[in-house]
Structure formats: C-alpha cells, structure tokens
C-alpha cells in the first residue's frame, strides 16, 4: 500500500522519485520501505496525479514506525491505494530488500496488503 513518495530529481523532476510503502503486520499498518525502480514514465506521471489529492495535512506519516532517514523529504498520503511490489526478501528490521514496482492493484483493498512471511 502506498504511504507516500519522494520528489523526483533529474529526469524524474516533477514526478516521483520513489514510493514509500507499507503493509499490515499483526493487524497494524507498518512501514515496509521504499520502491524506486520498475516505473515507466507514464506510470510516474499517473501516480503523481493520483497521489497529489491524497496528501496528508500536517506532513505526518500514516504510520508511526518510519525511520528518520526514510521520513526526510517524504510527502505522505492517505493509505488507500494498493500496489504490487516485487522484492528479494525482507531485512532484519522488516524492510523490503531489492524492491521493484510492478503496478497498481485496483482489485485489492488496503486491508489486503499484509505481511505473509
């Protein structure tokens, strides 16, 4: 599930640099890390348009377990959009390792984004 994003730079200026994602673990929404690869240019523009109206007031994350380094420069959104992420494994602190964006999952509800490992 998409929790936020960072601003793009360079050729991604005006779009998204990376998505910040989360999932449900033990019944609680939790930060799972960032995804910065696997996007087409069209997907980056589309995601930016969909996420902009969902930006949270007060610049606060929708979860309370975001490390400071990941929160720096983040733009947080209401966690209502589900996407699919391919990843190699999880780190010892529960973050996605070697993640890549696969696409939006409009057929899934936010509560279906769960940790299955």
Secondary structure, 3 states (H helix, E strand, C coil): CEEEEEECCHHHCCCEEEEEEEEEECCEEEEEEEECCCCCHHHHHHHHHHHHCCECHHHCCCCCCCCHHHHCCCEEECCCCCEEEECCEECCCCCEECCEEEEECCCCCHHHCECCC
